[in-house]
Amino acid sequence: MPVYLPPPPSGSLAMSRTAKTLALTEEERRQLTQIDERGSDWRERRRARTVLLLDKGLSISAVVTAQKIHKETVACHRDAWLARGVTGLRDLPRSGAPRKLSETHKQVLCAWATAEACTAPQLRNRLLEEHGVQVSVWLVQSALTEKGYVWKRTRHSLKKNGTK
């Protein structure tokens, strides 16, 4: 059964949270305005706009209303700016699944594709047999496309070349 405790007295440490304010220099304002107006990443533009609005003295609630984002998002943008400055506007690296094909495997696929005409399923099967790497046909195709290889479908025609 949950136990409910009374709120702490107003003079305690838990309630004495100071508001984090922003005091931007002219150079920082210029940088943020440039990112807001001309930035290539929409997330960075939104974060820069958030910091600029907070610098104008708007409250978090006013920024939430102006930008139609959650108050936690505004607080995160502010805290990232205070901690890291302009680099706090960029996305942090995210974890994810490791690459299934290493650069070495891609080079091996390119060598096989250059040496003989193979289909993507054939290359995938050979990669599994010789290197123990199991990937999809699509991944083989996209790896070779990334390296500049072009897949063409062979056409069988009943016409001889040059005759009508």
Secondary structure, 3 states (H helix, E strand, C coil): CCCCCCCCCCCCHHHCCCCCCCCCCHHHHHHHHHHHHHCCCHHHHHHHHHHHHHHCCCCHHHHHHHHCCCHHHHHHHHHHHHHHHHHHHCCCCCCCCCCCCCHHHHHHHHHHHHHCCCCHHHHHHHHHHHHCCCCCHHHHHHHHHHCCCCCCCCCCCCCCCCCC
